[in-house]
Amino acid sequence: MLVTKPDGTQVEVHLDQGFRFLGTETVDND
């Protein structure tokens, strides 16, 4: 799904990865 970060940009996160985004691009792209 798409998540809008506090700075207004959007990143795609997959629920099976868990939520680990801390305002920066810290999404695990396995």
TAQUI-V949623 format. One record per residue. RES is the residue in three letters. PSI is psi in degrees with one decimal (* if undefined). Layout:
res->[RES RES]
psi->[PSI PSI]
This chain:
res->[MET LEU VAL THR LYS PRO ASP GLY THR GLN VAL GLU VAL HIS LEU ASP GLN GLY PHE ARG PHE LEU GLY THR GLU THR VAL ASP ASN ASP]
psi->[166.4 133.7 132.9 121.2 163.6 -26.8 2.4 -8.7 160.0 138.6 151.9 125.1 143.6 130.6 -29.1 -7.7 -15.7 164.4 109.0 49.4 126.0 41.9 -12.1 175.3 82.6 35.4 132.2 118.5 73.3 *]
